Amino acid sequence: MKSSRLGRLPLRSGFVAATETCCDETWSFDRSNARMSAMIWCEKCGRDFDVGLLTEDGDCPACGTWLADPKGEGSVPWHFWLVLAAAVIYLGWRAVQGIYWALQQIG
């Protein structure tokens, strides 16, 4: 597998070589899934690791070298709660309309 000149990211179909590297992180864009992912390079192993593959302490799973800060607990973005509140209000209103319609059909 060929390596790109711009980073340590191997060239595969569906991937674009990284144009910037910072702090030993190479950013790649996967066209097949349309997502960004951070790849962290381990000098000792000579491999790229996805952030999700690191241990809880941010160490390399192969050699145990510290590579990155541990991932913090994920939080739910504010717009999720906004959409959830809007959905609850909408479905609540539709339930009221449905009950009102059912009462009209019975009586």
C-alpha positions as CSV (number, residue, x, y, z in Angstrom):
1,M,0.0,0.0,0.0
2,K,1.5,3.4,-1.0
3,S,1.9,6.2,1.5
4,S,1.0,9.7,0.7
5,R,3.7,12.4,0.8
6,L,1.6,14.8,2.8
7,G,1.0,12.7,5.9
8,R,1.3,9.2,7.1
9,L,-2.1,8.2,5.8
10,P,-2.1,5.3,3.4
11,L,-3.7,5.9,0.1
12,R,-6.8,3.8,-0.4
13,S,-9.8,4.1,-2.7
14,G,-12.3,6.4,-1.2
15,F,-9.7,8.3,0.8
16,V,-8.1,11.6,0.2
17,A,-4.5,12.2,1.5
18,A,-4.3,14.6,4.4
19,T,-3.2,18.1,3.6
20,E,-2.3,19.2,7.1
21,T,-0.8,17.4,10.0
22,C,-0.8,18.8,13.5
23,C,0.3,17.3,16.8
24,D,0.9,13.9,15.2
25,E,-2.8,13.7,14.1
26,T,-3.6,13.1,10.5
27,W,-7.1,14.1,9.4
28,S,-8.6,12.0,6.6
29,F,-11.9,12.2,4.8
30,D,-13.7,9.0,3.9
31,R,-15.8,9.7,0.8
32,S,-17.6,6.3,1.1
33,N,-19.1,7.2,4.5
34,A,-18.7,11.0,4.2
35,R,-17.1,11.3,7.7
36,M,-14.0,12.8,9.2
37,S,-11.8,10.8,11.5
38,A,-8.6,11.6,13.5
39,M,-5.8,9.1,13.1
40,I,-3.1,9.3,15.7
41,W,0.4,8.1,14.8
42,C,2.4,5.9,17.2
43,E,6.1,6.4,16.6
44,K,7.0,3.3,18.5
45,C,4.7,0.9,16.5
46,G,4.9,2.8,13.3
47,R,1.1,2.6,12.8
48,D,-1.9,4.9,12.7
49,F,-4.6,4.4,15.3
50,D,-8.2,5.7,15.3
51,V,-9.0,7.7,18.4
52,G,-11.7,5.1,19.3
53,L,-9.1,2.3,19.4
54,L,-7.0,3.9,22.1
55,T,-7.2,2.6,25.7
56,E,-9.2,4.6,28.3
57,D,-6.0,6.4,29.3
58,G,-5.2,7.4,25.7
59,D,-2.4,4.8,25.3
60,C,-1.5,2.8,22.2
61,P,-3.3,-0.6,22.3
62,A,-0.2,-2.3,21.0
63,C,2.7,-0.9,22.9
64,G,1.2,1.1,25.7
65,T,2.8,4.4,24.7
66,W,0.7,7.5,25.7
67,L,-0.6,9.0,22.4
68,A,-3.5,11.4,23.3
69,D,-5.6,12.7,26.2
70,P,-8.4,10.3,27.2
71,K,-11.7,10.9,25.6
72,G,-14.1,12.7,27.9
73,E,-17.6,11.7,28.5
74,G,-19.8,12.5,25.5
75,S,-22.5,15.1,25.9
76,V,-25.7,15.5,24.0
77,P,-25.7,18.6,21.9
78,W,-28.2,21.3,22.6
79,H,-30.0,21.0,19.3
80,F,-30.8,17.3,20.1
81,W,-32.9,18.6,23.1
82,L,-34.5,21.3,20.9
83,V,-35.6,18.7,18.3
84,L,-36.8,16.3,21.1
85,A,-38.8,19.1,22.7
86,A,-40.3,20.1,19.4
87,A,-41.2,16.4,18.6
88,V,-42.9,16.0,22.1
89,I,-44.9,19.2,21.6
90,Y,-45.9,18.2,18.1
91,L,-46.9,14.6,19.0
92,G,-48.7,15.8,22.1
93,W,-50.8,18.2,20.0
94,R,-51.5,15.5,17.4
95,A,-52.7,13.2,20.3
96,V,-55.1,15.9,21.5
97,Q,-56.4,16.4,17.9
98,G,-56.8,12.6,17.6
99,I,-58.7,12.3,20.8
100,Y,-60.9,15.3,19.8
101,W,-61.6,13.7,16.4
102,A,-62.4,10.3,18.0
103,L,-64.9,12.0,20.4
104,Q,-66.6,13.7,17.5
105,Q,-66.9,10.4,15.6
106,I,-68.5,8.6,18.6
107,G,-70.9,11.4,19.6
